[in-house]
Amino acid sequence: MHAETHEIKRVFSMTDQRAYFDLLDVMESEQRVGYKRFFSLMRKSFDIANMLYLDADLTPSGMKIHRLHCTAPEQIINDWLSRDFSHIAPVLNALTNSVRPVDWLTARKLNPQVEPHLSAVERRGVNIVGVTLPLVTPMRRLAFLAIQSAMPAADWPLYCRSHLRDFQHLANLFHAGEIENDAHHSPIIELSGDLPAALTNRETEVLGWAAAGKSYWEIARILGISERTVRFFMTNARRKLNVVSNAQAVAQAVRQDLIPTF
């Protein structure tokens, strides 16, 4: 058993080193590698299932998101964004107060408060195996790169240990490129880069009724849909309008003459 473990670790190390240096050449030869290319290279090189990059300001009311790039299914991210983040507060606190990577399997054992959220994500077919890498930011700001693996939980600790250092270094280089590019671009929220910027008919209807002072429950009754679906459309509208609250979404939509008046 010991010999078998040693051989697996040796293969991991050799594969990781080749992939790491190939990626390092790309990261160091270009001032900024776009997130789509970076995600693609990382996933192919290290057999990663999904990745998420977040850069946000921490505020008393929650988070103001500057950048959100993700390869996970849109519905999962919308569910995450539509909540008040209290379900993952222990993990966010760990990221905010520590420079150490947060392994999901360990965090799950240490923070039972996140179990309902993680179980819900698992029911959507997502493997809760991975690591979140904190990134250097100014005070009151949070940034991290999350890496999700499809491998069995039993294989993950050895695999992660073999190349966690390389993951962190590559993540830091990518993040540095994004930060250095801030002076030339406005803050954005983006999931996959394939989403249309325009609001859908349902999103404008929901925003219109919200502007009229209707609650989620009232809007659901008016439109003949579930309250959860109303919340989903409102979340999409907030993301597309690059705001963090319903009031801001309504104000932005009115300012841009995007919604009807009831």
ROTIBA-289202 format. One line per 8 residues: for each residue x, y, z of C-alpha. Coordinates in nm, 4 decimals, always signed. Example, Ala and Ser with C-alpha at 12.3 -4.5 7.8 and 13.67 -1.06 7.14 Angstrom:
2
+1.2300/-0.4500/+0.7800; +1.3670/-0.1060/+0.7140
// end
This chain:
262
+0.0000/+0.0000/+0.0000; +0.2841/+0.2371/+0.0852; +0.4577/+0.1692/-0.2487; +0.1334/+0.2279/-0.4376; +0.0771/+0.5606/-0.2597; +0.4333/+0.6688/-0.3343; +0.3902/+0.5869/-0.7052; +0.0629/+0.7835/-0.7267
+0.2288/+1.0821/-0.5623; +0.5254/+1.0568/-0.8019; +0.2944/+1.0560/-1.1072; +0.0968/+1.3505/-0.9685; +0.4173/+1.5436/-0.9096; +0.5563/+1.4832/-1.2589; +0.2285/+1.5767/-1.4298; +0.1833/+1.8840/-1.2138
+0.5350/+2.0111/-1.2731; +0.5025/+1.9951/-1.6512; +0.1628/+2.1665/-1.6433; +0.2789/+2.4234/-1.3897; +0.5831/+2.5379/-1.5881; +0.3846/+2.5494/-1.9128; +0.1272/+2.7724/-1.7466; +0.3926/+2.9782/-1.5735
+0.5478/+3.0603/-1.9119; +0.2104/+3.1881/-2.0327; +0.1386/+3.3902/-1.7181; +0.4815/+3.5543/-1.7097; +0.5021/+3.6296/-2.0826; +0.1703/+3.8162/-2.0944; +0.0734/+4.1176/-1.8846; -0.2825/+3.9914/-1.8412
-0.4315/+3.6527/-1.9251; -0.8093/+3.6744/-1.9612; -1.0150/+3.4635/-1.7264; -1.1571/+3.2458/-2.0061; -0.8115/+3.1449/-2.1229; -0.6772/+3.1062/-1.7700; -0.9704/+2.8863/-1.6672; -0.9372/+2.6767/-1.9830
-0.5641/+2.6227/-1.9362; -0.6021/+2.5361/-1.5676; -0.8863/+2.2926/-1.6278; -0.7083/+2.1106/-1.9095; -0.3705/+2.1042/-1.7366; -0.4883/+1.9883/-1.3944; -0.8139/+1.8061/-1.4747; -1.0203/+2.0621/-1.2790
-1.4002/+2.0375/-1.2964; -1.4977/+2.3997/-1.2224; -1.3411/+2.7286/-1.1144; -1.4736/+3.0498/-0.9598; -1.2936/+3.3818/-0.9234; -1.4458/+3.6484/-0.6980; -1.3243/+4.0000/-0.6205; -1.5552/+4.2043/-0.3961
-1.5717/+4.4773/-0.1355; -1.6957/+4.3734/+0.2090; -1.9698/+4.6041/+0.3350; -2.1927/+4.5992/+0.6467; -2.4829/+4.4838/+0.4306; -2.2943/+4.2140/+0.2424; -2.0652/+4.2315/-0.0584; -2.0239/+4.4645/-0.3536
-1.8994/+4.2447/-0.6334; -1.6403/+4.3802/-0.8746; -1.5718/+4.0612/-1.0682; -1.7308/+3.7192/-1.0648; -1.6108/+3.4688/-1.3236; -1.7311/+3.1100/-1.3016; -1.7598/+2.7884/-1.5007; -2.0282/+2.6296/-1.2784
-2.3932/+2.6074/-1.3918; -2.5704/+2.9442/-1.3884; -2.8518/+2.8245/-1.1598; -2.6072/+2.7323/-0.8837; -2.4437/+3.0753/-0.8943; -2.7816/+3.2507/-0.9030; -2.8897/+3.0574/-0.5932; -2.5681/+3.1631/-0.4225
-2.6032/+3.5287/-0.5202; -2.9695/+3.5473/-0.4212; -2.8968/+3.4668/-0.0566; -2.7614/+3.6895/+0.2179; -2.4355/+3.4900/+0.2400; -2.5043/+3.3941/+0.6028; -2.5036/+3.0284/+0.4956; -2.1360/+3.0513/+0.4043
-2.0311/+3.3173/+0.6542; -1.7903/+3.0828/+0.8392; -1.6060/+3.0090/+0.5145; -1.5985/+3.3765/+0.4146; -1.4691/+3.4648/+0.7605; -1.1951/+3.2066/+0.7242; -1.0974/+3.3550/+0.3892; -1.1090/+3.7110/+0.5205
-0.9117/+3.6455/+0.8371; -0.6544/+3.4022/+0.7053; -0.4039/+3.3761/+0.4239; -0.4223/+2.9980/+0.4261; -0.6077/+2.8037/+0.1558; -0.9438/+2.6655/+0.2689; -0.9901/+2.2983/+0.1845; -1.3601/+2.2250/+0.1410
-1.3519/+1.8830/+0.3068; -1.1830/+2.0295/+0.6153; -1.4100/+2.3359/+0.6225; -1.7112/+2.1095/+0.6074; -1.5989/+1.9234/+0.9178; -1.5073/+2.2390/+1.1114; -1.8146/+2.4442/+1.0175; -2.1359/+2.2403/+1.0429
-2.3319/+2.5626/+0.9733; -2.2499/+2.5320/+0.6028; -2.3808/+2.1750/+0.5750; -2.7351/+2.2652/+0.4554; -2.5904/+2.4786/+0.1762; -2.3328/+2.2188/+0.0717; -2.5914/+1.9409/+0.0775; -2.8183/+2.1479/-0.1469
-2.5318/+2.2007/-0.3911; -2.4531/+1.8277/-0.3867; -2.8129/+1.7512/-0.4789; -2.7496/+1.9487/-0.7984; -2.4718/+1.7055/-0.8855; -2.1739/+1.9138/-0.7720; -1.8878/+1.7281/-0.6044; -1.7918/+1.9129/-0.2821
-1.4221/+1.8446/-0.3249; -1.1851/+2.1327/-0.3819; -0.9979/+2.4259/-0.2359; -1.0463/+2.8022/-0.2120; -0.7322/+3.0121/-0.2476; -0.7366/+3.3558/-0.0785; -0.5782/+3.6345/-0.2807; -0.4071/+3.9532/-0.1640
-0.6443/+4.2514/-0.1552; -0.6696/+4.5940/+0.0103; -0.8410/+4.6120/+0.3494; -1.2190/+4.5527/+0.3473; -1.1922/+4.3640/+0.0214; -1.2168/+3.9924/-0.0490; -1.0792/+3.7988/-0.3429; -1.0330/+3.4285/-0.3977
-1.0047/+3.1571/-0.6595; -1.2059/+2.8412/-0.5915; -1.1117/+2.5139/-0.7568; -1.3548/+2.2227/-0.7680; -1.2458/+1.8697/-0.8510; -1.4509/+1.5785/-0.9778; -1.2256/+1.3206/-0.8132; -1.3387/+1.1097/-0.5160
-1.2898/+1.2686/-0.1752; -1.0497/+0.9916/-0.0760; -0.8067/+1.0847/-0.3556; -0.8223/+1.4603/-0.3080; -0.5896/+1.5184/-0.0063; -0.2884/+1.3618/-0.1793; -0.3640/+1.5315/-0.5095; -0.4118/+1.8717/-0.3448
-0.0968/+1.8402/-0.1384; +0.1045/+1.7575/-0.4512; +0.0364/+2.0884/-0.6224; -0.1408/+2.3327/-0.3897; +0.1661/+2.5594/-0.3952; +0.1537/+2.5759/-0.7754; -0.2196/+2.6515/-0.7734; -0.1653/+2.9397/-0.5316
+0.1196/+3.0888/-0.7358; -0.0746/+3.0728/-1.0627; -0.3822/+3.2191/-0.8932; -0.1754/+3.5077/-0.7579; -0.0348/+3.5845/-1.1039; -0.3816/+3.5794/-1.2594; -0.5238/+3.8016/-0.9847; -0.2361/+4.0479/-1.0204
-0.3163/+4.0834/-1.3895; -0.6802/+4.1530/-1.3109; -0.5938/+4.4147/-1.0466; -0.3426/+4.5878/-1.2721; -0.6081/+4.6034/-1.5431; -0.8560/+4.7833/-1.3147; -0.7442/+5.1276/-1.4255; -0.8593/+5.0533/-1.7788
-1.1934/+4.8831/-1.7159; -1.5064/+4.9423/-1.5085; -1.6027/+4.6842/-1.2417; -1.8090/+4.3982/-1.3797; -1.9986/+4.0888/-1.2696; -1.9739/+3.8044/-1.5176; -2.0560/+3.4350/-1.4857; -1.9548/+3.2772/-1.8139
-1.9256/+3.5573/-2.0655; -2.2100/+3.4107/-2.2733; -2.5028/+3.5812/-2.1011; -2.6922/+3.8574/-2.2848; -2.6709/+4.2042/-2.1377; -3.0345/+4.2910/-2.2180; -3.3103/+4.2195/-1.9667; -3.5650/+3.9543/-2.0617
-3.9387/+4.0272/-2.0697; -3.9892/+3.8482/-1.7385; -3.7037/+4.0381/-1.5749; -3.8505/+4.3725/-1.6846; -4.1946/+4.2682/-1.5592; -4.0570/+4.1695/-1.2200; -3.8602/+4.4935/-1.1950; -4.1648/+4.6918/-1.3011
-4.3840/+4.5446/-1.0284; -4.1013/+4.5870/-0.7758; -4.0887/+4.9545/-0.8756; -4.4612/+4.9675/-0.8025; -4.3887/+4.8534/-0.4469; -4.4993/+4.4919/-0.4806; -4.3391/+4.2163/-0.2731; -4.2017/+3.8930/-0.4160
-4.5193/+3.7150/-0.3049; -4.7430/+3.9747/-0.4687; -4.5435/+3.9688/-0.7925; -4.5655/+3.5889/-0.8005; -4.9468/+3.6066/-0.7673; -4.9738/+3.8739/-1.0366; -4.7555/+3.6910/-1.2889; -4.8763/+3.3418/-1.2036
-4.5320/+3.2081/-1.1177; -4.3649/+3.0892/-0.7982; -4.2045/+3.3267/-0.5508; -3.8762/+3.1405/-0.6031; -3.8963/+3.2120/-0.9764; -3.9551/+3.5801/-0.9050; -3.6430/+3.5801/-0.6894; -3.4510/+3.4132/-0.9726
-3.5525/+3.6819/-1.2249; -3.4669/+3.9588/-0.9805; -3.1237/+3.8062/-0.9188; -3.0574/+3.7961/-1.2932; -3.1688/+4.1570/-1.3289; -2.9392/+4.2735/-1.0474; -2.6449/+4.0959/-1.2053; -2.7099/+4.2368/-1.5525
-2.7507/+4.5886/-1.4130; -2.4319/+4.5480/-1.2045; -2.5980/+4.6337/-0.8728; -2.6282/+4.4554/-0.5387; -2.9787/+4.5429/-0.4140; -3.3328/+4.5425/-0.5527; -3.3686/+4.9153/-0.4877; -3.0551/+4.9847/-0.6915
-3.1816/+4.7567/-0.9696; -3.5132/+4.9420/-0.9881; -3.3385/+5.2815/-0.9845; -3.0976/+5.1746/-1.2582; -3.3769/+5.0286/-1.4723; -3.5865/+5.3446/-1.4374; -3.2847/+5.5611/-1.5202; -3.2224/+5.3597/-1.8370
-3.5952/+5.3467/-1.9234; -3.5880/+4.9662/-1.9246; -3.9065/+4.8828/-1.7354; -4.2775/+4.9515/-1.7832; -4.4822/+5.1659/-1.5453; -4.7810/+4.9997/-1.3807
// end
